[in-house]
Amino acid sequence: QHFAGDFTAQARMMTNLGLVSSVTGFFVKPILASMTDCFGRKPLMFSSPIANVLLTGGMVLCPRSLWTTILAARYCCSPLTYEAQMLARQAAMGDMFSGDSKRLGRHLARMSMVWPVSSIFCPIISGFLTSRFGLRLPLTIATILYAVNLFIVVPRVPESLPRENRKPFVLGMG
């Protein structure tokens, strides 16, 4: 609706947002990786649900005229909303299963299946809910799930990198 049927303009905008997200990730992810080696895995696991609660919850609460702006910000923040948690989760799995490469591979493969499976079923569920109840209901449900992750799940996950194994913070590719 925002582009009034001009799919070329929409594709151009999505390409530009993807570019900004990729460039942001190129500079931010090495910093985040070094932070997990310095401060542990758990602090980074909080960044994704915090950012998602703020951005998705903001869409639920703000007027619809701001949704395009928030969606653009959310897309550009994907290194913090999705990739940061993936980085911390993969590092934690490496910590837990470093002595057993088969178990590590099995758990990483299972975690890698989450994105494709959720990208199949979540749009179907969201489309159904949107057609029946409007777009705010799926956004509200997503915000609640991010909040559950933030306040219940992540606090219960133990830190996998002991203090004695942590490294000093290095900016760049240490």
Backbone hydrogen bonds, N-H to C=O, Kabsch-Sander energy under -0.5 kcal/mol:
donor,donor_aa,acceptor,acceptor_aa,energy
4,A,1,Q,-1.1
6,D,3,F,-2.2
7,F,5,G,-1.5
10,Q,6,D,-1.8
11,A,7,F,-2.7
12,R,8,T,-2.5
13,M,9,A,-2.4
14,M,10,Q,-2.6
15,T,11,A,-2.4
16,N,12,R,-2.5
17,L,13,M,-2.6
18,G,14,M,-2.4
19,L,15,T,-2.2
20,V,16,N,-2.5
21,S,17,L,-2.7
22,S,18,G,-2.4
23,V,19,L,-2.7
24,T,20,V,-2.6
25,G,21,S,-2.6
26,F,22,S,-2.3
27,F,23,V,-1.5
28,V,24,T,-2.7
29,K,25,G,-2.4
31,I,27,F,-0.6
32,L,28,V,-2.6
33,A,29,K,-2.7
34,S,30,P,-2.1
35,M,31,I,-2.2
36,T,32,L,-2.0
37,D,33,A,-1.5
38,C,34,S,-1.6
39,F,35,M,-3.5
40,G,36,T,-1.2
45,M,41,R,-1.2
46,F,42,K,-0.8
46,F,43,P,-0.8
47,S,43,P,-0.5
47,S,44,L,-0.9
48,S,44,L,-0.7
50,I,46,F,-2.0
51,A,47,S,-2.5
52,N,48,S,-2.6
53,V,49,P,-2.6
54,L,50,I,-2.2
55,L,51,A,-2.7
56,T,52,N,-2.6
57,G,52,N,-0.6
57,G,53,V,-1.7
58,G,54,L,-1.6
59,M,55,L,-1.4
60,V,56,T,-1.8
61,L,57,G,-2.0
62,C,58,G,-2.3
66,L,63,P,-2.1
67,W,64,R,-1.4
70,I,66,L,-2.3
71,L,67,W,-3.1
72,A,68,T,-2.2
73,A,69,T,-2.4
74,R,70,I,-2.8
75,Y,71,L,-2.5
76,C,72,A,-2.2
77,C,73,A,-1.4
78,S,75,Y,-1.3
80,L,77,C,-2.4
81,T,77,C,-2.4
82,Y,78,S,-2.2
83,E,78,S,-2.2
84,A,79,P,-0.7
86,M,82,Y,-1.9
87,L,83,E,-2.6
88,A,84,A,-2.4
89,R,85,Q,-2.7
90,Q,86,M,-2.7
91,A,87,L,-2.2
92,A,88,A,-2.5
93,M,89,R,-2.3
94,G,90,Q,-2.2
95,D,91,A,-2.1
96,M,92,A,-2.5
97,F,93,M,-2.6
98,S,94,G,-0.6
98,S,95,D,-0.5
100,D,97,F,-1.5
104,L,100,D,-2.4
105,G,101,S,-2.6
106,R,102,K,-2.4
107,H,103,R,-2.7
108,L,104,L,-2.7
109,A,105,G,-2.2
110,R,106,R,-2.1
111,M,107,H,-2.3
112,S,108,L,-2.1
113,M,109,A,-1.0
113,M,110,R,-0.6
114,V,110,R,-0.5
114,V,111,M,-1.0
115,W,111,M,-0.6
117,V,113,M,-2.1
118,S,114,V,-2.9
119,S,115,W,-2.4
120,I,116,P,-0.7
120,I,117,V,-0.9
121,F,117,V,-2.2
122,C,118,S,-2.2
124,I,120,I,-0.7
125,I,121,F,-2.5
126,S,122,C,-3.1
127,G,123,P,-2.7
128,F,124,I,-2.1
129,L,125,I,-2.6
130,T,126,S,-2.9
131,S,127,G,-2.4
132,R,128,F,-1.6
133,F,129,L,-3.2
134,G,130,T,-1.9
137,L,134,G,-0.7
139,L,135,L,-1.6
140,T,136,R,-2.5
141,I,137,L,-2.6
142,A,138,P,-2.5
143,T,139,L,-2.4
144,I,140,T,-2.4
145,L,141,I,-2.4
146,Y,142,A,-2.5
147,A,143,T,-2.4
148,V,144,I,-2.6
149,N,145,L,-2.2
150,L,146,Y,-2.4
151,F,147,A,-3.1
152,I,148,V,-2.5
153,V,148,V,-1.8
154,V,149,N,-2.8
156,R,152,I,-0.6
156,R,153,V,-1.1
157,V,153,V,-0.8
157,V,154,V,-1.1
165,N,162,P,-1.7
166,R,163,R,-1.3
167,K,37,D,-2.3
172,G,170,V,-0.7
174,G,172,G,-1.5
